[in-house]
């Protein structure tokens, strides 16, 4: 078992590209071509994703309205209902082999929640989990959403932490299928106390929160360094 967590800071990335990359890297983790857990950290252009538990009534906005606002729409394999990703939101995709931790999805979800609760402590934001919903909350407002998929005990998809997110985008959906939920962000909670480099601070805090919670040592890596064997031209990550 590797105790190193490979952290890939990928910057702004299209949702489609990130999804293809997750699927490739998870297959490499399953096959053993990657011998360590990975955490992909990205920011997306506006996109709404529909998980396996999505219900039609939780997307009350017509698709032409979404298109006019520049919002893409994807139906995906993760658990959970509907959510939004967009600028100012830190999205983390942990690709973990749970056989090297604990073969327990509920445990993994609670660990992700704890990672974000730990990260938010750095901002002086007191966050908590709720027994009836997955995700992270502060004073009754939801600040982070979580939804995963697992195959042969390897995970992908993950969490979305609102940092400086334009919260009006959530008005187009019923976030996570929870009626009357109030979404919030680090910036909204701190207001005038928001640090100048809130994004950089959030990146660092999330990496530390994940590594401490899972008992791993974070190591920043480039995508080309990930595989355990020389890359072949016909098996590159999707471009």
C-alpha positions in Angstrom: 0.0 0.0 0.0 1.3 3.4 -1.0 0.9 6.2 1.6 1.6 8.9 -1.0 -1.3 10.9 -2.4 -0.5 12.1 -5.9 -2.1 15.6 -6.2 -2.7 16.9 -9.7 -3.6 20.6 -9.9 -5.2 20.8 -13.4 -6.5 24.4 -13.3 -9.5 25.2 -15.5 -10.6 22.1 -17.3 -13.8 21.3 -19.4 -16.1 18.9 -17.7 -16.0 16.5 -20.6 -12.1 16.4 -20.5 -12.1 15.9 -16.7 -14.6 13.0 -17.0 -12.6 11.3 -19.7 -9.5 11.7 -17.6 -11.1 10.3 -14.5 -12.3 7.2 -16.4 -8.8 6.6 -17.9 -7.0 7.1 -14.6 -9.5 4.9 -12.7 -8.9 2.1 -15.1 -5.2 2.5 -14.7 -5.6 2.3 -10.9 -7.7 -0.9 -11.3 -5.2 -2.5 -13.6 -2.2 -1.5 -11.5 -0.7 0.7 -14.1 -1.0 3.4 -11.4 0.2 2.3 -8.0 -1.0 5.2 -5.8 -4.1 7.1 -5.0 -4.7 10.4 -6.8 -6.5 13.6 -6.2 -7.4 15.7 -9.2 -8.2 19.4 -8.4 -10.0 21.4 -11.1 -12.3 24.3 -11.9 -15.0 24.0 -14.5 -16.9 26.2 -16.8 -20.7 26.3 -15.9 -22.1 22.8 -16.1 -25.0 20.8 -14.5 -24.5 17.1 -13.9 -27.2 14.6 -13.3 -26.3 11.6 -11.2 -27.9 8.2 -11.1 -30.4 9.3 -8.5 -31.6 12.4 -10.5 -35.3 13.1 -10.9 -36.7 15.2 -13.7 -38.5 17.6 -11.4 -35.1 18.7 -9.9 -34.2 20.3 -13.3 -37.1 22.8 -13.7 -35.3 25.0 -16.2 -35.7 24.4 -19.9 -32.6 23.3 -21.7 -32.6 26.2 -24.1 -32.5 28.6 -21.1 -29.4 26.8 -19.8 -27.8 26.9 -23.2 -28.4 30.6 -23.4 -26.6 31.0 -20.1 -23.7 28.9 -21.4 -24.4 26.0 -19.1 -23.6 22.4 -20.3 -25.5 19.4 -19.2 -24.2 15.9 -18.5 -25.8 12.7 -17.4 -23.1 10.7 -15.5 -22.6 7.5 -13.5 -21.9 9.0 -10.0 -24.4 8.5 -7.2 -26.6 11.3 -6.0 -28.9 13.7 -7.7 -28.3 17.0 -9.6 -25.6 19.6 -9.0 -23.8 22.5 -10.5 -20.1 23.1 -11.2 -18.7 26.4 -12.3 -16.1 29.1 -11.9 -15.0 29.8 -8.3 -15.8 26.2 -7.3 -13.0 23.9 -6.3 -13.8 20.4 -7.6 -11.9 17.4 -6.3 -11.8 14.0 -7.9 -10.2 11.4 -5.6 -9.3 8.2 -7.5 -8.7 5.9 -4.5 -8.3 2.2 -4.3 -10.4 1.4 -1.3 -8.9 -2.1 -1.0 -5.9 -0.2 0.4 -8.0 1.7 2.9 -11.4 0.2 3.8 -13.9 -1.5 1.5 -16.7 0.7 2.8 -18.4 3.4 0.7 -20.1 5.0 3.6 -16.7 5.3 5.4 -15.2 6.9 2.3 -18.0 9.5 2.0 -17.6 10.4 5.7 -13.9 10.7 5.2 -14.4 13.1 2.3 -16.8 15.2 4.4 -14.3 15.3 7.2 -11.5 16.4 4.8 -13.6 19.4 3.8 -14.7 20.2 7.4 -11.0 20.2 8.3 -10.2 22.4 5.3 -12.8 25.0 6.3 -11.4 25.3 9.7 -8.5 27.2 8.1 -11.0 29.9 7.2 -12.6 30.0 10.7 -15.8 28.4 9.2 -17.4 25.9 11.5 -18.8 23.2 9.2 -20.5 19.9 9.9 -22.1 16.9 8.3 -25.8 16.0 8.4 -27.1 12.5 9.1 -29.8 12.7 6.5 -27.7 14.1 3.6 -24.3 13.7 2.1 -22.2 16.8 1.9 -20.9 19.6 4.2 -22.9 22.3 5.8 -22.4 25.4 7.9 -25.2 27.0 10.0 -27.8 25.2 7.9 -26.4 26.2 4.5 -24.7 23.8 2.2 -21.2 24.7 1.2 -19.9 21.4 -0.4 -21.5 18.6 -2.4 -20.3 15.0 -2.7 -21.1 12.2 -5.2 -18.9 9.3 -6.1 -18.8 6.2 -8.3 -16.9 3.0 -7.6 -15.7 0.1 -9.7 -13.8 -2.8 -8.2 -13.3 -0.6 -5.2 -11.7 2.2 -7.1 -13.5 5.5 -6.8 -13.9 8.5 -9.1 -16.1 11.6 -9.2 -15.9 13.4 -5.8 -16.6 16.7 -4.2 -17.3 20.3 -5.0 -16.5 23.1 -2.6 -18.0 26.5 -3.2 -15.2 29.1 -2.8 -16.1 32.2 -4.8 -18.9 30.5 -6.8 -21.8 32.7 -8.3 -24.5 31.1 -6.2 -27.3 32.3 -8.6 -26.5 29.4 -10.8 -28.0 27.1 -8.3 -31.4 28.8 -8.9 -31.7 26.8 -12.1 -31.9 23.4 -10.3 -33.0 21.8 -7.0 -29.4 21.3 -5.7 -28.8 17.7 -4.8 -32.6 17.2 -5.0 -33.1 18.9 -1.6 -36.1 21.2 -1.6 -35.5 24.7 -0.1 -31.8 24.1 0.4 -29.7 27.2 0.8 -26.3 27.1 -0.9 -23.4 29.1 0.3 -19.7 29.6 -0.3 -16.5 30.5 1.5 -16.7 34.0 0.1 -20.3 34.4 1.1 -19.7 33.2 4.7 -16.6 35.4 5.2 -17.8 38.5 3.2 -15.3 41.3 3.9 -13.1 38.9 5.8 -12.4 36.9 2.6 -8.6 36.5 2.2 -7.2 38.1 -0.9 -5.9 34.7 -2.2 -8.9 32.7 -1.1 -8.6 30.3 -4.0 -4.9 29.4 -3.3 -5.7 29.0 0.4 -8.6 26.7 -0.4 -6.4 24.6 -2.6 -3.8 24.2 0.1 -6.4 23.6 2.8 -8.2 20.9 0.8 -5.0 19.0 0.1 -4.0 19.1 3.7 -7.5 18.2 4.8 -7.5 15.1 2.6 -4.0 14.0 3.4 -4.5 14.3 7.1 -7.9 12.6 7.1 -6.7 9.7 5.1 -3.3 9.6 6.7 -1.3 10.1 3.5 1.5 12.3 2.3 0.6 14.7 -0.5 2.9 14.9 -3.5 2.3 17.4 -6.3 2.8 15.6 -9.6 2.3 16.2 -13.3 0.0 14.0 -15.4 2.9 12.6 -17.4 4.4 11.2 -14.1 1.4 9.2 -13.0 1.9 5.8 -14.6 4.0 3.1 -13.1 5.4 2.0 -16.4 6.6 3.8 -19.6 3.6 5.3 -21.4 2.7 3.9 -24.8 1.6 6.1 -27.6 -1.7 4.2 -28.0 -2.6 4.5 -24.3 -2.2 8.2 -23.5 -4.6 10.1 -21.3 -7.4 11.7 -23.4 -6.4 15.1 -24.8 
